[in-house]
Amino acid sequence: MYTQQIEKTDDASTMIYNRIALFRADRGLSRRDLADAVGVNPQTIGYLERGDYSPSLELAMKIAAHFGVAIEVLFSFDPFESVAAALSRQGDQR
């Protein structure tokens, strides 16, 4: 049986930011739903969403494929702009 090793990210330079919770909420998926779809434990999804762990490349690709987006849309080394800031910026452009 294949088990995935997840490494704790204590070093800020290796922090991987993600939008998993945002995409999950947008699609109406629970952590369990997403976990079942990508073959991990629901706790793993929670750890990823909170930034407690960084995903393996394989898991990051599975999650991105599940949502039908490029991996860069979900994961980044730089913090993502908040949804509120993005909406505010869009409102300013009108």
Stockholm file with secondary structure:
# STOCKHOLM 1.0

chainA/1-94         MYTQQIEKTDDASTMIYNRIALFRADRGLSRRDLADAVGVNPQTIGYLERGDYSPSLELAMKIAAHFGVAIEVLFSFDPFESVAAALSRQGDQR
#=GR chainA/1-94 SS CCCCCCCBCCSGGGCCEECHHHHHHHHTCCHHHHHHHHTSCHHHHHHHHHTSBCCCHHHHHHHHHHHTSCHHHHEESSCCCCHHHHHHHHHHTC
#=GC SS_cons        CCCCCCCBCCSGGGCCEECHHHHHHHHTCCHHHHHHHHTSCHHHHHHHHHTSBCCCHHHHHHHHHHHTSCHHHHEESSCCCCHHHHHHHHHHTC
//
